[in-house]
Amino acid sequence: MTTATAPASDFPCSLSLQVPFPTPRLANTALRALQVDPELSPLVRRDLSVDYSATTNRMLRVSVNSFMDSLKLVVEVMEHMDEDVLLAKGTKRAASEVEHDQ
C-alpha cells in the first residue's frame, strides 16, 4: 500500500527525539513495540527515526505526548521484565553495596 506524502511546507512544526538505551537489543525491542501503531492523524507524520512533523504546534504536542506515554510504558515493562535491565540493575546494586560496605 502506498500513501501520498505531503510536502515539508505542509508540516511546518517539527521535533526530533533521540532516546538512548543501554543495549542495541533493548533499543530494537522498543522500536519494534512503538512501530506497531500507525500515526492516527493525517495531520501528523512520523518516520522511523522518531522525527515528528505536524501542521500545527497543537497537533505536534498531542502526537509527541502520545508517543512519550507509549515510550514510558515500554521502558517500564523493560525495567520490570527484561533480563538485560534486571542484570544491569543487579550489577549496579551489587557495586553500590560493595562501596557502601567499604
The first five atom37 places (N, CA, C, CB, O) and aatype in JSON, in Angstrom:
{
  "aatype": [12, 16, 16, 0, 16, 0, 14, 0, 15, 3, 13, 14, 4, 15, 10, 15, 10, 5, 19, 14, 13, 14, 16, 14, 1, 10, 0, 2, 16, 0, 10, 1, 0, 10, 5, 19, 3, 14, 6, 10, 15, 14, 10, 19, 1, 1, 3, 10, 15, 19, 3, 18, 15, 0, 16, 16, 2, 1, 12, 10, 1, 19, 15, 19, 2, 15, 13, 12, 3, 15, 10, 11, 10, 19, 19, 6, 19, 12, 6, 8, 12, 3, 6, 3, 19, 10, 10, 0, 11, 7, 16, 11, 1, 0, 0, 15, 6, 19, 6, 8, 3, 5],
  "atom_mask": [
    [1, 1, 1, 1, 1],
    [1, 1, 1, 1, 1],
    [1, 1, 1, 1, 1],
    [1, 1, 1, 1, 1],
    [1, 1, 1, 1, 1],
    [1, 1, 1, 1, 1],
    [1, 1, 1, 1, 1],
    [1, 1, 1, 1, 1],
    [1, 1, 1, 1, 1],
    [1, 1, 1, 1, 1],
    [1, 1, 1, 1, 1],
    [1, 1, 1, 1, 1],
    [1, 1, 1, 1, 1],
    [1, 1, 1, 1, 1],
    [1, 1, 1, 1, 1],
    [1, 1, 1, 1, 1],
    [1, 1, 1, 1, 1],
    [1, 1, 1, 1, 1],
    [1, 1, 1, 1, 1],
    [1, 1, 1, 1, 1],
    [1, 1, 1, 1, 1],
    [1, 1, 1, 1, 1],
    [1, 1, 1, 1, 1],
    [1, 1, 1, 1, 1],
    [1, 1, 1, 1, 1],
    [1, 1, 1, 1, 1],
    [1, 1, 1, 1, 1],
    [1, 1, 1, 1, 1],
    [1, 1, 1, 1, 1],
    [1, 1, 1, 1, 1],
    [1, 1, 1, 1, 1],
    [1, 1, 1, 1, 1],
    [1, 1, 1, 1, 1],
    [1, 1, 1, 1, 1],
    [1, 1, 1, 1, 1],
    [1, 1, 1, 1, 1],
    [1, 1, 1, 1, 1],
    [1, 1, 1, 1, 1],
    [1, 1, 1, 1, 1],
    [1, 1, 1, 1, 1],
    [1, 1, 1, 1, 1],
    [1, 1, 1, 1, 1],
    [1, 1, 1, 1, 1],
    [1, 1, 1, 1, 1],
    [1, 1, 1, 1, 1],
    [1, 1, 1, 1, 1],
    [1, 1, 1, 1, 1],
    [1, 1, 1, 1, 1],
    [1, 1, 1, 1, 1],
    [1, 1, 1, 1, 1],
    [1, 1, 1, 1, 1],
    [1, 1, 1, 1, 1],
    [1, 1, 1, 1, 1],
    [1, 1, 1, 1, 1],
    [1, 1, 1, 1, 1],
    [1, 1, 1, 1, 1],
    [1, 1, 1, 1, 1],
    [1, 1, 1, 1, 1],
    [1, 1, 1, 1, 1],
    [1, 1, 1, 1, 1],
    [1, 1, 1, 1, 1],
    [1, 1, 1, 1, 1],
    [1, 1, 1, 1, 1],
    [1, 1, 1, 1, 1],
    [1, 1, 1, 1, 1],
    [1, 1, 1, 1, 1],
    [1, 1, 1, 1, 1],
    [1, 1, 1, 1, 1],
    [1, 1, 1, 1, 1],
    [1, 1, 1, 1, 1],
    [1, 1, 1, 1, 1],
    [1, 1, 1, 1, 1],
    [1, 1, 1, 1, 1],
    [1, 1, 1, 1, 1],
    [1, 1, 1, 1, 1],
    [1, 1, 1, 1, 1],
    [1, 1, 1, 1, 1],
    [1, 1, 1, 1, 1],
    [1, 1, 1, 1, 1],
    [1, 1, 1, 1, 1],
    [1, 1, 1, 1, 1],
    [1, 1, 1, 1, 1],
    [1, 1, 1, 1, 1],
    [1, 1, 1, 1, 1],
    [1, 1, 1, 1, 1],
    [1, 1, 1, 1, 1],
    [1, 1, 1, 1, 1],
    [1, 1, 1, 1, 1],
    [1, 1, 1, 1, 1],
    [1, 1, 1, 0, 1],
    [1, 1, 1, 1, 1],
    [1, 1, 1, 1, 1],
    [1, 1, 1, 1, 1],
    [1, 1, 1, 1, 1],
    [1, 1, 1, 1, 1],
    [1, 1, 1, 1, 1],
    [1, 1, 1, 1, 1],
    [1, 1, 1, 1, 1],
    [1, 1, 1, 1, 1],
    [1, 1, 1, 1, 1],
    [1, 1, 1, 1, 1],
    [1, 1, 1, 1, 1]
  ],
  "atom_positions": [
    [[0.84, -1.17, 0.0], [0.0, 0.0, 0.0], [0.89, 1.24, 0.0], [-0.96, -0.01, 1.21], [1.82, 1.33, 0.8]],
    [[0.64, 2.16, -0.85], [1.4, 3.39, -0.89], [0.54, 4.53, -0.37], [1.91, 3.69, -2.32], [-0.68, 4.54, -0.53]],
    [[1.2, 5.49, 0.23], [0.48, 6.67, 0.71], [1.14, 7.9, 0.12], [0.46, 6.73, 2.26], [2.35, 7.93, -0.1]],
    [[0.34, 8.91, -0.12], [0.87, 10.16, -0.64], [1.56, 10.91, 0.5], [-0.25, 11.03, -1.28], [1.02, 10.99, 1.6]],
    [[2.73, 11.43, 0.23], [3.47, 12.2, 1.23], [3.33, 13.68, 0.92], [4.97, 11.79, 1.26], [3.61, 14.13, -0.19]],
    [[2.88, 14.41, 1.91], [2.71, 15.86, 1.73], [4.07, 16.54, 1.75], [1.8, 16.45, 2.82], [4.99, 16.05, 2.4]],
    [[4.21, 17.65, 1.06], [5.47, 18.39, 1.08], [5.79, 18.89, 2.48], [5.41, 19.57, 0.1], [4.89, 19.06, 3.31]],
    [[7.07, 19.11, 2.75], [7.51, 19.57, 4.07], [6.85, 20.89, 4.45], [9.03, 19.73, 4.09], [6.62, 21.13, 5.64]],
    [[6.54, 21.73, 3.49], [5.92, 23.01, 3.81], [4.52, 22.85, 4.4], [5.85, 23.87, 2.56], [4.02, 23.76, 5.06]],
    [[3.89, 21.7, 4.17], [2.59, 21.42, 4.76], [2.7, 21.02, 6.23], [1.87, 20.33, 3.97], [1.7, 20.96, 6.93]],
    [[3.92, 20.74, 6.69], [4.18, 20.3, 8.06], [5.26, 21.2, 8.67], [4.61, 18.8, 8.1], [6.39, 20.75, 8.86]],
    [[4.93, 22.45, 8.97], [5.95, 23.4, 9.43], [6.45, 23.2, 10.86], [5.41, 24.78, 9.31], [7.52, 23.71, 11.21]],
    [[5.73, 22.48, 11.68], [6.13, 22.25, 13.07], [6.81, 20.9, 13.17], [4.9, 22.33, 14.03], [6.28, 19.9, 12.68]],
    [[7.99, 20.84, 13.8], [8.7, 19.56, 13.84], [9.46, 19.4, 15.14], [9.65, 19.44, 12.66], [9.76, 20.36, 15.85]],
    [[9.78, 18.14, 15.44], [10.54, 17.78, 16.63], [11.26, 16.48, 16.35], [9.61, 17.67, 17.89], [10.67, 15.55, 15.8]],
    [[12.52, 16.4, 16.73], [13.3, 15.17, 16.6], [13.65, 14.68, 18.0], [14.59, 15.38, 15.74], [14.08, 15.46, 18.84]],
    [[13.45, 13.4, 18.23], [13.75, 12.81, 19.53], [14.82, 11.74, 19.4], [12.48, 12.22, 20.16], [14.81, 10.95, 18.45]],
    [[15.74, 11.73, 20.34], [16.73, 10.66, 20.43], [16.61, 10.08, 21.83], [18.19, 11.17, 20.12], [16.79, 10.79, 22.82]],
    [[16.32, 8.79, 21.9], [16.13, 8.13, 23.17], [17.21, 7.05, 23.31], [14.69, 7.51, 23.29], [17.17, 6.05, 22.6]],
    [[18.17, 7.26, 24.21], [19.24, 6.26, 24.36], [18.76, 5.05, 25.16], [20.46, 6.89, 25.03], [17.97, 5.18, 26.09]],
    [[19.26, 3.89, 24.78], [19.01, 2.65, 25.52], [20.35, 2.02, 25.84], [18.11, 1.67, 24.71], [21.32, 2.23, 25.11]],
    [[20.43, 1.25, 26.93], [21.72, 0.69, 27.34], [22.3, -0.34, 26.38], [21.58, 0.07, 28.68], [23.52, -0.52, 26.33]],
    [[21.44, -1.02, 25.62], [21.95, -2.01, 24.66], [21.19, -1.88, 23.34], [21.8, -3.45, 25.23], [20.06, -1.4, 23.32]],
    [[21.82, -2.29, 22.25], [21.12, -2.28, 20.96], [19.89, -3.18, 20.96], [22.07, -2.71, 19.84], [18.89, -2.86, 20.31]],
    [[19.94, -4.29, 21.68], [18.79, -5.19, 21.74], [17.58, -4.5, 22.37], [19.14, -6.46, 22.53], [16.45, -4.64, 21.88]],
    [[17.81, -3.76, 23.46], [16.71, -3.05, 24.1], [16.17, -1.94, 23.19], [17.16, -2.46, 25.44], [14.97, -1.72, 23.13]],
    [[17.06, -1.25, 22.5], [16.63, -0.21, 21.57], [15.79, -0.81, 20.45], [17.85, 0.53, 20.98], [14.76, -0.24, 20.07]],
    [[16.21, -1.96, 19.93], [15.46, -2.62, 18.87], [14.1, -3.09, 19.38], [16.26, -3.81, 18.31], [13.09, -2.97, 18.68]],
    [[14.06, -3.63, 20.59], [12.8, -4.07, 21.18], [11.83, -2.9, 21.33], [13.05, -4.73, 22.56], [10.65, -3.02, 20.99]],
    [[12.33, -1.77, 21.83], [11.49, -0.59, 21.98], [10.99, -0.11, 20.62], [12.25, 0.54, 22.7], [9.82, 0.23, 20.47]],
    [[11.87, -0.07, 19.65], [11.5, 0.37, 18.31], [10.4, -0.5, 17.73], [12.71, 0.37, 17.39], [9.42, 0.01, 17.18]],
    [[10.54, -1.82, 17.86], [9.52, -2.74, 17.34], [8.19, -2.55, 18.07], [9.99, -4.19, 17.48], [7.13, -2.6, 17.44]],
    [[8.23, -2.33, 19.37], [6.99, -2.13, 20.13], [6.3, -0.83, 19.74], [7.28, -2.13, 21.64], [5.07, -0.78, 19.67]],
    [[7.07, 0.2, 19.48], [6.49, 1.51, 19.18], [6.06, 1.65, 17.73], [7.47, 2.6, 19.52], [5.24, 2.51, 17.42]],
    [[6.59, 0.85, 16.83], [6.24, 0.93, 15.41], [4.91, 0.28, 15.09], [7.31, 0.29, 14.57], [4.37, 0.48, 14.01]],
    [[4.38, -0.49, 16.02], [3.15, -1.24, 15.76], [1.99, -0.31, 15.43], [2.8, -2.1, 16.96], [1.21, -0.58, 14.52]],
    [[1.87, 0.79, 16.17], [0.73, 1.69, 15.99], [1.04, 2.77, 14.96], [0.35, 2.34, 17.32], [1.99, 3.53, 15.12]],
    [[0.25, 2.83, 13.9], [0.46, 3.9, 12.92], [0.0, 5.23, 13.51], [-0.29, 3.59, 11.6], [-0.81, 5.26, 14.44]],
    [[0.5, 6.31, 12.96], [0.05, 7.64, 13.38], [-1.43, 7.76, 13.03], [0.9, 8.78, 12.71], [-1.82, 7.46, 11.91]],
    [[-2.23, 8.2, 13.98], [-3.68, 8.22, 13.77], [-4.16, 9.42, 12.96], [-4.37, 8.22, 15.1], [-5.18, 9.33, 12.27]],
    [[-3.47, 10.51, 13.03], [-3.93, 11.73, 12.37], [-3.21, 11.94, 11.03], [-3.72, 12.94, 13.28], [-1.99, 11.79, 10.95]],
    [[-3.97, 12.28, 10.0], [-3.32, 12.61, 8.72], [-2.6, 13.97, 8.78], [-4.36, 12.62, 7.6], [-1.9, 14.35, 7.84]],
    [[-2.79, 14.69, 9.89], [-2.14, 16.0, 10.04], [-0.76, 15.88, 10.67], [-3.01, 16.91, 10.89], [-0.09, 16.89, 10.9]],
    [[-0.32, 14.65, 10.93], [0.98, 14.39, 11.55], [1.65, 13.26, 10.79], [0.84, 14.04, 13.08], [0.98, 12.32, 10.36]],
    [[2.96, 13.35, 10.63], [3.68, 12.21, 10.04], [4.89, 11.9, 10.92], [4.12, 12.51, 8.57], [5.49, 12.79, 11.51]],
    [[5.22, 10.63, 10.98], [6.31, 10.16, 11.83], [7.12, 9.19, 11.01], [5.79, 9.5, 13.16], [6.56, 8.35, 10.31]],
    [[8.45, 9.29, 11.09], [9.28, 8.29, 10.41], [10.04, 7.47, 11.44], [10.26, 8.97, 9.42], [9.87, 7.67, 12.64]],
    [[10.86, 6.56, 10.99], [11.49, 5.59, 11.87], [12.49, 6.18, 12.86], [12.17, 4.57, 11.06], [12.81, 5.55, 13.87]],
    [[13.0, 7.36, 12.58], [13.99, 7.93, 13.49], [13.35, 8.8, 14.57], [15.0, 8.76, 12.7], [14.03, 9.6, 15.21]],
    [[12.08, 8.67, 14.76], [11.3, 9.41, 15.74], [11.41, 10.92, 15.47], [11.77, 9.08, 17.18], [11.71, 11.72, 16.36]],
    [[11.16, 11.25, 14.24], [11.07, 12.65, 13.83], [9.6, 12.93, 13.58], [11.95, 12.95, 12.55], [8.94, 12.21, 12.82]],
    [[9.09, 13.95, 14.2], [7.7, 14.34, 14.02], [7.62, 15.63, 13.24], [7.0, 14.48, 15.38], [8.42, 16.54, 13.43]],
    [[6.63, 15.69, 12.35], [6.28, 16.92, 11.65], [4.77, 17.03, 11.71], [6.82, 16.93, 10.16], [4.06, 16.04, 11.53]],
    [[4.28, 18.23, 11.96], [2.84, 18.42, 12.08], [2.43, 19.74, 11.47], [2.39, 18.34, 13.54], [3.25, 20.64, 11.24]],
    [[1.14, 19.84, 11.21], [0.62, 21.06, 10.62], [0.52, 22.19, 11.63], [-0.73, 20.81, 10.0], [0.6, 23.36, 11.26]],
    [[0.35, 21.86, 12.9], [0.24, 22.89, 13.95], [1.03, 22.44, 15.18], [-1.25, 23.15, 14.32], [1.32, 21.26, 15.35]],
    [[1.37, 23.39, 16.03], [2.03, 23.05, 17.29], [1.16, 22.16, 18.15], [2.4, 24.33, 18.07], [1.66, 21.25, 18.81]],
    [[-0.14, 22.4, 18.15], [-1.05, 21.58, 18.95], [-1.01, 20.12, 18.49], [-2.49, 22.12, 18.86], [-0.92, 19.22, 19.32]],
    [[-1.08, 19.89, 17.19], [-1.03, 18.51, 16.68], [0.31, 17.87, 16.99], [-1.29, 18.49, 15.16], [0.36, 16.67, 17.29]],
    [[1.38, 18.63, 16.94], [2.69, 18.12, 17.29], [2.73, 17.7, 18.75], [3.78, 19.17, 17.01], [3.2, 16.62, 19.09]],
    [[2.22, 18.57, 19.63], [2.2, 18.28, 21.07], [1.38, 17.03, 21.37], [1.65, 19.48, 21.85], [1.81, 16.18, 22.15]],
    [[0.21, 16.92, 20.78], [-0.66, 15.77, 21.02], [0.04, 14.47, 20.59], [-2.0, 15.93, 20.26], [0.02, 13.48, 21.32]],
    [[0.64, 14.49, 19.43], [1.31, 13.29, 18.92], [2.53, 12.91, 19.75], [1.73, 13.5, 17.48], [2.73, 11.74, 20.07]],
    [[3.33, 13.91, 20.11], [4.53, 13.63, 20.9], [4.15, 13.16, 22.3], [5.43, 14.88, 20.98], [4.78, 12.25, 22.84]],
    [[3.12, 13.76, 22.9], [2.66, 13.3, 24.22], [2.22, 11.84, 24.16], [1.5, 14.18, 24.73], [2.53, 11.06, 25.06]],
    [[1.5, 11.48, 23.12], [1.07, 10.1, 22.96], [2.27, 9.16, 22.81], [0.14, 9.97, 21.74], [2.31, 8.09, 23.41]],
    [[3.25, 9.58, 22.0], [4.45, 8.78, 21.84], [5.19, 8.61, 23.17], [5.38, 9.42, 20.79], [5.64, 7.51, 23.51]],
    [[5.31, 9.7, 23.93], [6.02, 9.64, 25.21], [5.3, 8.71, 26.19], [6.15, 11.04, 25.81], [5.96, 7.99, 26.95]],
    [[3.97, 8.71, 26.19], [3.22, 7.79, 27.04], [3.52, 6.34, 26.65], [1.69, 8.06, 26.93], [3.73, 5.49, 27.51]],
    [[3.56, 6.08, 25.36], [3.87, 4.72, 24.88], [5.3, 4.35, 25.23], [3.64, 4.61, 23.36], [5.56, 3.22, 25.66]],
    [[6.22, 5.27, 25.04], [7.62, 5.02, 25.38], [7.78, 4.73, 26.86], [8.5, 6.22, 24.98], [8.52, 3.82, 27.25]],
    [[7.11, 5.5, 27.68], [7.17, 5.28, 29.14], [6.7, 3.86, 29.48], [6.3, 6.32, 29.88], [7.33, 3.19, 30.3]],
    [[5.62, 3.42, 28.87], [5.11, 2.08, 29.13], [6.13, 1.02, 28.7], [3.78, 1.85, 28.4], [6.37, 0.06, 29.43]],
    [[6.73, 1.19, 27.53], [7.73, 0.23, 27.05], [8.92, 0.17, 28.01], [8.22, 0.61, 25.63], [9.39, -0.92, 28.34]],
    [[9.4, 1.32, 28.46], [10.55, 1.35, 29.38], [10.18, 0.73, 30.72], [11.04, 2.8, 29.57], [11.0, 0.02, 31.31]],
    [[8.98, 1.0, 31.23], [8.55, 0.4, 32.5], [8.47, -1.12, 32.4], [7.19, 0.97, 32.92], [8.86, -1.83, 33.33]],
    [[7.96, -1.62, 31.28], [7.9, -3.08, 31.08], [9.32, -3.65, 31.04], [7.14, -3.43, 29.77], [9.58, -4.7, 31.63]],
    [[10.22, -2.97, 30.34], [11.61, -3.43, 30.29], [12.22, -3.45, 31.69], [12.44, -2.52, 29.36], [12.93, -4.4, 32.05]],
    [[11.96, -2.42, 32.47], [12.52, -2.35, 33.83], [12.05, -3.51, 34.69], [12.14, -1.03, 34.49], [12.8, -4.01, 35.53]],
    [[10.81, -3.93, 34.49], [10.25, -4.98, 35.33], [10.46, -6.39, 34.79], [8.78, -4.75, 35.52], [10.45, -7.36, 35.55]],
    [[10.64, -6.52, 33.48], [10.63, -7.86, 32.91], [11.84, -8.25, 32.08], [9.45, -8.01, 32.09], [12.05, -9.44, 31.86]],
    [[12.64, -7.32, 31.61], [13.72, -7.66, 30.7], [14.96, -8.09, 31.47], [14.05, -6.49, 29.79], [15.37, -7.43, 32.42]],
    [[15.56, -9.18, 31.05], [16.72, -9.72, 31.78], [17.94, -8.82, 31.72], [17.07, -11.08, 31.22], [18.69, -8.73, 32.69]],
    [[18.18, -8.12, 30.58], [19.32, -7.22, 30.49], [19.2, -6.07, 31.49], [19.46, -6.66, 29.08], [20.18, -5.71, 32.15]],
    [[18.01, -5.51, 31.6], [17.8, -4.4, 32.52], [17.93, -4.89, 33.95], [16.41, -3.74, 32.3], [18.54, -4.24, 34.79]],
    [[17.35, -6.05, 34.23], [17.44, -6.61, 35.58], [18.88, -6.93, 35.95], [16.58, -7.88, 35.7], [19.3, -6.67, 37.08]],
    [[19.64, -7.48, 35.01], [21.04, -7.77, 35.27], [21.84, -6.49, 35.51], [21.65, -8.56, 34.11], [22.68, -6.44, 36.4]],
    [[21.56, -5.47, 34.71], [22.26, -4.19, 34.87], [21.94, -3.58, 36.23], [21.89, -3.21, 33.74], [22.82, -3.05, 36.91]],
    [[20.68, -3.65, 36.64], [20.3, -3.13, 37.95], [20.98, -3.93, 39.06], [18.76, -3.18, 38.13], [21.44, -3.36, 40.04]],
    [[21.04, -5.25, 38.89], [21.69, -6.09, 39.89], [23.16, -5.78, 40.0], [0.0, 0.0, 0.0], [23.71, -5.77, 41.1]],
    [[23.82, -5.53, 38.88], [25.24, -5.18, 38.88], [25.46, -3.85, 39.57], [25.78, -5.13, 37.45], [26.38, -3.72, 40.38]],
    [[24.63, -2.86, 39.26], [24.75, -1.55, 39.9], [24.49, -1.66, 41.4], [23.78, -0.55, 39.25], [25.19, -1.06, 42.21]],
    [[23.47, -2.44, 41.76], [23.12, -2.6, 43.17], [24.27, -3.3, 43.91], [21.81, -3.41, 43.31], [24.62, -2.89, 45.02]],
    [[24.84, -4.33, 43.31], [25.94, -5.05, 43.94], [27.15, -4.13, 44.1], [26.32, -6.29, 43.12], [27.8, -4.15, 45.15]],
    [[27.46, -3.34, 43.09], [28.59, -2.41, 43.17], [28.34, -1.36, 44.25], [28.83, -1.73, 41.82], [29.25, -0.99, 44.98]],
    [[27.11, -0.89, 44.34], [26.75, 0.09, 45.36], [26.9, -0.49, 46.76], [25.31, 0.6, 45.15], [27.36, 0.19, 47.67]],
    [[26.5, -1.76, 46.93], [26.61, -2.41, 48.23], [28.07, -2.6, 48.62], [25.88, -3.75, 48.22], [28.42, -2.46, 49.79]],
    [[28.93, -2.93, 47.65], [30.35, -3.11, 47.93], [30.96, -1.77, 48.36], [31.09, -3.67, 46.69], [31.73, -1.72, 49.32]],
    [[30.62, -0.7, 47.66], [31.12, 0.62, 48.01], [30.63, 1.03, 49.4], [30.69, 1.66, 46.97], [31.38, 1.62, 50.18]],
    [[29.39, 0.72, 49.69], [28.8, 1.09, 50.97], [29.46, 0.32, 52.13], [27.29, 0.83, 50.95], [29.64, 0.87, 53.22]],
    [[29.81, -0.95, 51.89], [30.43, -1.77, 52.92], [31.86, -1.35, 53.23], [30.41, -3.22, 52.5], [32.39, -1.64, 54.3]],
    [[32.5, -0.66, 52.28], [33.91, -0.29, 52.48], [34.03, 0.93, 53.26], [34.61, -0.11, 51.19], [35.14, 1.39, 53.52]]
  ]
}
